[in-house]
Amino acid sequence: MTVEAIDMNAPSPDFNWQNVAHLLLLSRAMDDIEEQELVPAKLVFNQFSARGHDLAQILIGSLLNHPHDGATGYYRSRPFVLSLGLDIVDAVASPMAKSGGYSDGRDIGVVCNYPNKKRDGAMLFPMCGGVGSQFSPISGWAQSIVYHRDQLKDESYRGAIGVSMGGDSSMSTSGFWAALNISTTNNLPHLFYIEDNGYGISVPQTVQTPGGDQVANLAAYKNLKIIDGDGTCPVQAPKLIKNAIDYVRSGKGTCLLRLRVPRLCGHTFQDTQTYKPAEMVEQEQANDPLPKLKDFLEQYQIISAKQWKNIEEKAYQQVRDAVEQAKQRPEPDTKKLKRYVYAEKDASGKPEIQLRGGLYASGYNFPVVSQEPNPQGARLNMLTAIRQTLDFELSINPKVLVFGEDVGPKGGVHAATLGLNQKYGDYRVFDTSLSEEGIIGRSVGMALAGLMPVPEIQFRKYAEPAAEQLTDTGIMRWRTNNQFAAPMVVRIPGGFAGRGDPWHSMSDEVEWAHKTGWQVAMPSNAEDAVGLLRYALRDNNPTIFFEHRFLLDNRWARRPYPGDDYIVEFGRAKTLLTGDRLTIVTWGAMVERCEAAALNLDRGVEVIDLRTIQPWDKTCVLESVKKTGRCLIVHEDNLTAGFGAEIAATLAKEAFFDLDAPIERLTMPDTPNPHNIHLLNAAVPTQQSIEAAILALLAI
């Protein structure tokens, strides 16, 4: 008996080569028709070709067949999304900004998403316009896979992985390094796929890293398997890709797959690549994976030259047909522009739940709540009230996870999580690396996996490095037309304490009010802190929960615990004092001072605690001002463009004829928060300065 030698170069049986060829030619047809017809006709304005990157992307996507696989891409990842199952008409209609598709004309066409309603393979997270922001959400997704599998005992997650795609230059971003640290320190099932074409637009790799090779410089990184090779070779690329995916699926840990691929076109359609030497461009064209694949499949009699031609003609016809269908789609309805900034309900009051992300989409059943407090026991300070609320929500909802810098065994630098790590363990309450970008990015992946992440940003100022992730999270629902949302509660202590300073004492809450899609809560006392935090933890929108440092152990802010079912609905202010001569609108640490000033003067002053500034209770404020005829707005944030300006503008428009005096604002000046106690008292409104403002306004 003779044994035939195995041909190690034969096409891998792990791939459907007919489908791979079809998708590759389909992607090329889209690029060609867009560049040659749709861009000149001004029907497409943002065109990013994936020529040269396409074969490897399709091979990877072909193996993402686990129902709990998750992936992120970037603007050059369309072939990958096609391999996941993206509809062809949607793929060409979205760059034309037509209705329907994955954004309903709201986002750039190449910024895709794929919710995968059938749950028969990978979900593609909503892509972002920023470079590097795609990495840390996959770390969160990978951590969620482990959590569902090991803590929630859901065996359906076994073998699932997260895949993040990026170019070589994206490895310079903080997002990449944050994700790398998260995934390797936790041995997460995360595959980093790096498409190395040697350039970031026009900047070569020698500018990005010493020696021009980021991957080589990672060789000593612990808990990271590196697989490296040619992404254009139809023999080598499939083997490398299969090895990488198998390694991560096996549960061994994190893998970085770097495949060298040519960028056969400019960064965009307008980029002429004059910064590249002519011989390099020539070499890249010679390294095109398409003819390599064609010859390879013909050599092994998988697809003949005639069959290839037929597939190519079919692909071009499919794209042309899709373009014609896309042209017939109506323009997006401008009347729906404002829809889905926040979670909505239909005419019957039933929530319109997004396809992916959050507790609502995962089918979590919420306990009954009450808007009436049931005071229990002694007065608690705000810090204890927050801790008790987190404790209860952790106890009843296994999908709540609390994390951040120092929130674990230490219990937080403010002690808000003291004892929770010991009670719930390292999977539920845990420390993170010192990367705010990573903390919020990780939260995005967790939220999309159906968990309720409760990340802590240690101080308000430290949220700045996370600004990109926070922005992207807020607009996710809107830019995907309610297909995706990432509800989370970001706890941020801030504001002055015993002393101030420009860093730990920053308030600047107006930034979050201006961030589309975010809710902003600023409780002034322990009872409201409980109700607002619980509401946020059970809501379907992302929330900034601002914990003012001055109030955490403030005597005035102490209240009895209002019960485990107590909530305060966002957008409902509380009137602390009633009056008929002047309205004070305030929130946060200024509430106590405003109340004290009004009581001391006893001049008929009505004091309103907004409690949330996004949304804010416009009705309550307007009704009060129409009654009193005067309004003083007091807040800690700076004067210029502070949230008080928004309230004043609203009153000027909607209560103009009811005003008997100009609207006044008392705020910090346009300076950072000072450290010296005398400077601090001169900057932040005090009871005395509030009283003076009241008297001056009443005298008009």
N, C-alpha and C positions, 0 to 999 in steps of 0.2 A: 504494500500500500504506500502511495506517495502522499506527502503532505505539501500542499501548496504554500509558498511563502506569502506572508501577509504584507500587503502594500501599505506601508505606514503613511504614504502620501495621498492615499485615496480619500475621497470626500467623506467626512465624518457622518455616520448614520444618526447622529444626534440632531441634525438639522434637516428641515424640509427645503432642499435646494431649489426646487421649483418656486417655492414661495419666497425664498431669499432673493432669487433673481428678479422675480416680479416686483418685490418691494423696492429693490435697488433701482430698477428701471423706472418705476413709478415716481420715486423721489427725483431722479434726474429729469423726468418729464416735467414735473412741477417746477423745478428750478428753471428749465429752459423756457417754458411757456410764460412764467412770471417775468423773467429777464427780457425776453424777446418781444413780448406782447403786452403784458399787464402793467409792467413798470412804465414803459414808454407811453402807454395810454393813460397813465396816472390813476390806474385802478388799484395798484399796490404801491405803498410808499416805503415800506420797510422790508427789504429782501436780503435774507442771509442764506447763502448757499451752503449745503453740507457736502458738496462734492469732495470726495477723498475721505471724508469721515464716515460716509454712509454705510459701507459694508460692515464694519465692526459694530456700529450701532444696531444694525438690523440683527446681527448674530446674537448680540446680548439680549435684545428685546425678545428674540425667539425663545430664549430659555427662561424668561420670567413668567412662569406658568402657575406659580403658587397663588392661591386666592388671597394671601396676606402679604404678598410681595409689594413693596412700595418703592417708588423711584422719584428722583428729581432730575430735571434736565436744564438746559439753558437754550439760548436763542439759536443754536446750531444743531438742535436735537430732533428736528422733525422726522427724519427717517426712523429714529428710535420710537417715536410716538406712533408712527404708522405701523411699526411692527407689533405694538401693543394692541392695536385695533382701532386707531383713530379713523373716523369716517372720512372718506376721500373728499366729499363735498364740503364738509366742515373744514377740512385741511386747506382747501383753496378759497373758501368763502371768508374765513376769518382774516387772512391778510388783506382781503378786499373790504374789511370792516362792515360786512353784511350782517343782517340779523341772524339769530340762531347761533349755531356753533358753540364754541366753548367760552365765549365771553359776550355774545350778543352785540358785538361792535365796540365793546368798552375797552379792550386791551389790544396791544400790538399783536398782529396775527401770528408771529413766530413765538410769542409767549403763550405756550399751549398749557392745557391741563387735560387729564383723562380720568374721570371718576370711575370708569369701568363698572357700569351698573350691573353687569352680569356676574361680577365677582369671580371671573374665570381666569384671572391672572393679575398682573401688576396694576396698581393704581399709580397714576402720575400726578404728583403734587402740582398745584398751580405754580408755573414758572414765575420768576421774578426778573425785573429789568436789571437789577444789580448783580455784579459779578461776585461770586463767592457766597452769596446768601443761600445757595441751594444745598450746602453741605451739612450744616448742623441740624436742620430739620430731619434729615435721614438718621442722624445719631439718635434723635428722639424716637423716631419710628422703630429703629432697631432695638432700643431699650424697651419699647412697648411690646415688641414681639416676645422678648424674654419675660417681661412682666406678665403678659397674658398667659404664656406657656407655663411658667414656674409658680407664679403667685395666684393667678386666677384659675390655674389648672385646666386651661383650654388647649387640648392637644392639637386642635386644628391649626395652631400657630407653629407647630414644630416644623422646622425646615424652611420657614419663611425668612426672607432677607430684605435688606434695604440697599438700594443702589443709588449713588450720587454721581452724576456726570459733570465733568468740567474740563476746560482746556488747561494747558500747562501753566499759563500765566495766572489762572485762578488759584493756583497753589500759593501765591504770595499773599492772599487775602487773610484777614483775621478769621473769616468764616471757615476756611479750610483748616487752619491750625486749631481752632476751637473744636471742630468736629473730630479731627484726628486725635486730639487728646481725650475727648469724651469716649470715643469708640474703642481706642486701644487700652485705656485704663480700665475699661469695663468689659473687655473682650466681647464686643457686640458684633452681631452678624451684619456687618456693614461692608459693602464693596465700594471702594472709591475707584471710579473709572476715569482715568485721565487721558484725554486725546491730545497727544503731544505733536503739534505742528510747528513748534519752534518759535512762534510769534504770539504776542498779545497785541492785536491789530498790527502796529508797525514795530513794536518793541521786542527785540530778540531776547531769548532766555538768558543771555549773558548779563543782561541788566536786572533780571529777576532774582538770580541766585549765583553764588560763587561757582565758577566752572560751567555755568549754563545748563546744569542738569539737576533739577529739584529732586528727582527720584533717587539718583545716586547719593545725594546728600541725606536721604532718609534711611540708608542701608542699616544704620545702627539702631533704628527705632525699635523699641521693644513691643512685643505683641502685634507686630505688623508683618504679614506675609506680603512680599513684593513679587509680582509677576510682570515681566517686561518683555516686549517684543514688537514685531512688525504687525500693524493693524491692516495692512493691505494684502497680505499673503493669504490666499485661500486655503493653504495647508496649515500654516502656523497659527494664524489668528483664531480659527475655531477651537483649536486645542487649548490655547492659552485662556480663551474666554471660558470654555467648559471647565478647565481646571480651577479657575478663579471662583466661578459660581459654585462649583461642587465643594470647594474648600469652605466657603462662607456658609453654605447650606448645612454642612456637616456639624456646625456649631463650634468649630475650632477657634473662631475669632475673626478679626478684621483683616481685610486684604486690600492692597492697592494694586490695581491692574493698570499699567501704563502701556499704551500702544502708540507707536509712532505712525502718524498718518499725515498725508500732505493736505494743505489747504489749497485746493486747486483754483479757487477764486479769491477775490479780495475779501476783506472783513465784511463788507457789504457790497451791494451791486455797484455803488459809486467808487469803491476803493480800487485804484489802478495798480497797486502793489509796486509802485516805482521804487520803493525803499528796498526791495529785494534784488539781489544781483540776477542778471539775466540767466546765468547758468543754473542758478537755484530754481528759478521758475521752470526752466526746461527739465531739470531733474524731477521736479515735483510732478509735472505732467506725465513723465515717463513712468511714474510710480502710481498712476491711477489704478485703484483696485478693480474698476469695472472691466477693462479688457483682461486683466489677470483672471478674474472670476469666469469670464466668458470662455477663455481658452482652457481653463482648468476643467470646467464642466463638460466642455466638448471633448477634451482628451479622455475623460472617463465615461463618455457616452451617457452622461446624465441629461444634458440638453444639447441637441445638435445646433449647428449654425442656423439652420432654417427655423428650428423651434425658438431659438433665441430671438430671431427677427420677429417672429409672431408675437412673442411675449412683449417685445419692445413696442410693436405697433399697437398691441392691445393696451399697454400702459399709457401710451400717448393719447389713445382714443378715450380711455377712461378719464384722463385728466381734462381733455377738451370737453367731454360731456359734463364733467363735474363743474368746470368753469362756466359753461352755459347755464347749468342749473343754479350756480351761485349768483350769476348775473340777474337771474329772475327773482332772487330773494329780495324782499323789500328792505329798505333802509331801516335801521333800528328805530323803534317808536320813541320819539323825543319825550313823550309824556311819561315814559317809564324811566327816565334818566335818574331820578332820585330814589328809585326802588332798590331795596336790598343793601342799603348802607348798613342797616341793622336787621336783625331777624324780624320777620313780619308774620301777620296772621291774615287768613282769608276773610271773606265777608261774614262767614259764620263764626269767626273767632278761633278757628282751628289753626295751630301754628303751621306755617309753610316751612317745613324742615328741609335743610340742605341735604344733598345726597351723601356727602362725606364730612365728617368732623364733629366732635363734640358729643356730649351725653345724649342729646335729643336724637341725633342720627343713629346712635348705637342702641337706641331702644331702652334707655334706663328709665325706670319708674320712680318718680319723685315722691317723697312723703308729703303729707298734707301740711300746709303752712298757715300761719295766722298773722294778720297785720295788727293784732292787739297784743301788747306785752303782758306777760304773766310774771311779774317780779318775784324773784326767788332769792332768799337769803340776804346777806350783807351787801353793802355797796362794793363793787369791784372797780379797780382802775381799768383803764382802757386796755392796757397790755394784757391783763388777765382775762378780760372779756374776749379779746381776739384769740388768745390761746385756747380758751374753753370752746369757742366756736369751731376753731380748726379741729380740736380734739373730737368734738361730736360728729362733725362732717366726715372725718377720717373713719370714725367708728361705724357709721351707717352706710358709707359709700366706698367700696373697695377701689373705685376708679379715681379717687382723689389722691394726688401725690404732691407733697410739699418739699421744696428743695431750694437750694441757693448756697451762697458762701456762708459757712459757719452755722447753718440752721440745724445740723445734725447733733452730734453729742454735746456740743457747746450750748445748743438751744437758741442760737441767734445772738448777735451782738446786742440786741435790745431785749433778749430773753422771751421773745414772742413764741418760740417753739420749744421752750424748755421742757424736757421730759418726753417729748413726742417721739423722738428717735428711739429712745429706750422702750417706749410702749408699742410702737408700730413697726420698728425695724428699719433696716437700711434700704429696703425696696420702696418704702412708703414715705419716709422722711430722711433726706440724705443731703450730704454736702456735694458741692460741685467745684470744678476748677474755677480759677479766678478769670472768668470770661463772661461778661454780661451778654455779648453776642451769642455765645454758646448757651447760656442759660435760657434766653428767650427763643433762640433757634430750636433748641431741644424741645421746648414747650410746644412749638408749632407741630413737630412730628408727633408728639404725644397726643395733642388735641385732635389731630387728623386721625389718629388711631382709636378715637373714642374715649380717651381718658380725660380727666379734669386736672390739668397741671396748675399748681399754685406756686409759681416761682417768686422768690424774693430777690429784689434788687436792694442791696444793703443800705444805700442812701440815694436820695433823689439824683444827685449829680452823677452817680455811677451808671445811671440809665443811658447816658450819652453814647457809650460804645454799642449799645443795643438798638440804637435809633432805627437802623435799616430794617431789622427784624420786626420791630414794633410797628413801623409804618406798613410793611408788607402784610402783617397779620391783620391790621385794621381794615385794609381795603380788599382783603381776600374775598369776602362774600360778594361785594359789589362787582369786582372785576371778573368774577366767574359766574355772574348772574345767578347767584344763590345755589351753585353746585357744591361749593366748598365753604367751610367756615372753621375757624380755630378758636373756639371759646376757651378762655383761660382767665385766671385772676392773678394779676401781677401786683404783689404787695410791695409798696415803696414807702419806707419811712423817710421823712424829710422835714424841712422847716427848722426854725431855731429851737434850741433847748434852753439849758441854763445860760449858755452863751451862744453866740452865732459864729459863723465863719463862711467864706465864699463857697465851701465845698459840701460839707455835711449838712449845712443849714439851708441849702437852696430849696425854694418852693417851686416857682415857675410852673404851676399846674396848668397854666393856659396852653402850654405846648401840647399837652395830652388832649385838651378840649378841642384843639385844632387838628388833631390826628384823626382823620376820617375813620369811622367805624368803632372807635373806642368809647367806652363809658368811663366816667371819672367820678369816683365817690370820695368825699372828704368829710368823714364823721367828726363831730365835735365832742362826743361823749361816748361812754361805754355802751349804753343801750343802743344808740344808733349804729355804733361799730358792729355790734352783733347782728342787727337786722340787715344792715347794708352788706356785710360780708356774706351772710347766709344767702341773701338774694343773689349776689354775684356768683356764688358757687353753684347755684341751681339755674342760672340764666343761660341763654343761648348766644350771648355776645361776649367778646373780650372786654375785660374791665381792669382799669387802673384803680387800685385800692390804696389811697394815700393815708398813711398813718403818721399823723403829726407828732414829732418827737416831744414837743412841749406838753402834749396832752396825754402821753402814755401813762404817766403816773401823777397826773394833775388831779388835785382834790376836787375841784369843781366838776371835772369830767366823770367822776365816779358815779356809777348807777348800779342798782341791783341787776343781776342777770335776768333778762326778760323771757327766758324759756328757750327750749331747744327747737321750737317750731316758729319762732318769731322772725319775721322779715320786715324790712322797710323797702317798699317798692321805689325804684329809681325814678327821679323826676318829681318827687313830692316833697316840697319844703315843709318846714315846721315853724309855726308862729309861736315864738317864746313869750313875747309880751304884746299885748294889744294896745293900740293908741289911735288917735285921730289927727295928730298934728304933723307927724314926720315918720317915714318908713326907713328903717335901716335894713339893708340887704347884705348878708355876710355869710361866711362859711369857715370851717376849720378852726384854727386857734383864735381867730378874732371874735368868735361867737361869745365866749365868756366875757371878753372885754366890752363888747357892745352891750350886752345885757347889763353888766355892772354900771356902765355909763348911763344907760337909760333909766335904771332904777335909782341911781344916785340923784339924777336931775329931776326925775318925776315930772316930765313935761309932755306927757301924752305921746311917747315914742313907741312905735310898733317895731319889733325886732323879728326878722325872718332869717332862719338858718336854712340855707338852700340844701345842705346835705349832699347833693350831687350837682355838679356843674355841667355834666353831659350825660343825660339830658338835665336841663334845669327847669324849674317850675315857673314858667312865664306867667301862667294864669294867676297864681298866688301873688306874685309881685305886682302885676298890673292891677289886680283888685285892691291891693293895699294902697298903692300909690294913687289910684283914682279916689280913694277915701281920704287920704292924708294930704295930698297935693304937694308933698315934698319927699325927696329921696336922697339918702346918703348911702353910698356903697363903700364898704370897708373890706379890704383884703390885704394879705401879706405880700402877694406877688407885686412886681414892679408896676408903675403907673401906666407907662406906654404900652398899649396893646394888651394889658392885663384883661382878665375875663370881665372885670367891671365895665370895660369899654363896650363889650357886647351887650351887657344889660342896659347901659346908658343909651346906646343906639336904639335898642328896642323900645325903651320908654319914650325917647324923643319922637319916635314915629307913631307909637300906638297909644301914648298917654299925653301927648303934647298939650291938648286943650284942658287937661285936668291938672297940669302943673302950675303951682303958684310961685315957684322959685326954680332956679337952675338946678339940674342934677349935679350932685357933688360926689367926688371920689376921694377917699382917704386911703392911701396905700403906702408901700415903701417907695422911696424915690428910685430913679433908674440907676441903682447901684447894686453891686453884690451885697450879700448879707455880711455885716461887719462882726469882728470878734470882740472888740472892747465893749464892755457892758454899757457905757455911756453912748458910744456910737450906735450900738444896737437899739437902745431905747429912743434914740433920735431918728432911727430909720424905720423901725416897725411901729405901726399904730399902737398907742397905749390907751389906757382908760382915760387919761387926762387929755390926750390929743383928740380922742373921739368925742369927749364932752365938749371941747372947744369947737369942734366942727358942728356938733348938734346946735349949740347956741348960736353960732354964726348963721347957720341955715335957717333957724327959726326967726332970726332977727330980720330977715329979708322980707 
